[in-house]
């Protein structure tokens, strides 16, 4: 299952960020996953608890939001939304486009629990 290895890489990244910020726990992880990324969000949700067990993110909520498919048109210069099977410019209808969004899996936000400095001094 390739989603398990993606979750393990995600946990490594989250752990590094949490450690850099002195966090004691990760509460929430927000991912943006594009429909052209090759990642199945439901499989990612199922694999996450396995990858997170025993880590700082073990009790974190994993939230997955879809990223929209966007293209840049080489004909008219517009940046528009598109669909997976029709990467056409929404402004002029040209097929001379470049995908700018929709194939990514992006760590968009983390909610960390960072102990107060006063608590650390005690």
N, C-alpha and C positions, 0 to 999 in steps of 0.2 A: 504494500500500500504506500504509494508515493506521498500521500497526505501526512502519514506519520513522520516521515523524514522532514517534511516541511514544518510540521509542528515542533519537532526537535530543534530545528534551526531557529524557529521563532522563539522558543524558550531560551535558547542561548543568547539571542539578541536582547530579549526582555530582561534576562538576568544581568547582562552587562550594563544595560541602562539603569536598572534598579540599583545595582551596586554602585555605579558612578554617582547616583543621587543620594546614597545612604538610606535607601528605603528598607523597611523591615518586611514589607509585604506589597504584592501587586493586587489591586482590587479589580481592575477592569482593563481589558485589552480590546482595542477597536481596530479591526482590519478592514481594508477596502479590497475587494476581490472582483476583478473584471471578468465578464463572461467569456472572454477569449484567453484567459490565463492558463487554462488547462487544469484548474483547481476546482474540485467539487466541494462547495461550502458545507454540505451535510456530512461528507466524509471527514472534512477538517474538524467539524464540531465533535464527531465521534472519536477522532484520534487525539484530540487535545488532552483529555484527562489522563491518557496513558503517558503522554510526553511530559505533562506537568507534575506528575506524582513525585513528591519529595523535593520540589523546587520552591522558590520564593513565590512562584505564580500558581501554586497548586490550587488555591481557593479562588483564583481570579475568574471573573466572568469573561468569556470570550464572545465578543459581539462582531458579527460579520455583516458588513454593508456592501451592497453591490456597487461597483464603480461603473459609470456609464461609458459607453463606447463613443469616442469622439474622433473626428478626422480633421485634417488640415487639407484644404483644397489647393492644388498647384495651379488651377485655372483661374479662380477668382480670389484666392487668398483667404477665404472664410474658414473659420473654425466652427464646426457644427456637430451635432449629435448624429449618430448613425446606428444601424442595426447590424447584428452579427453577420447576416448573410447578404447585406447590401451596404458596403462601405462607400456610399455615394455622398457627394456634397449636398447638404440640406439646403444650400442657397441657390446653386446653379444646376445641380444634378450631375455634375461631372464625375467620372470614375477615376480621374487623376488625383487621387487623394493619398495621404499618408496617415496611418493610425497614430494618434497622439495619446489615447487613453482607452483602456478596456482590456488590456492584456497583462495587467499588473496584479500583484498581491502586495499591498502596501500596509505597513504598520502605521496607522494614522494617529493613534492616541493611546497613552497609557495613563491609568490612574494609580498612583503610588501612595503608600502610607509611609510617610517619613516622620520618624520620632522628632518631637520638639527638641530644640537645642537645650532647653532647661532640663528636660528629662535625661538627656545625655550627660549633663553636668552633675547629676545626683549620684 
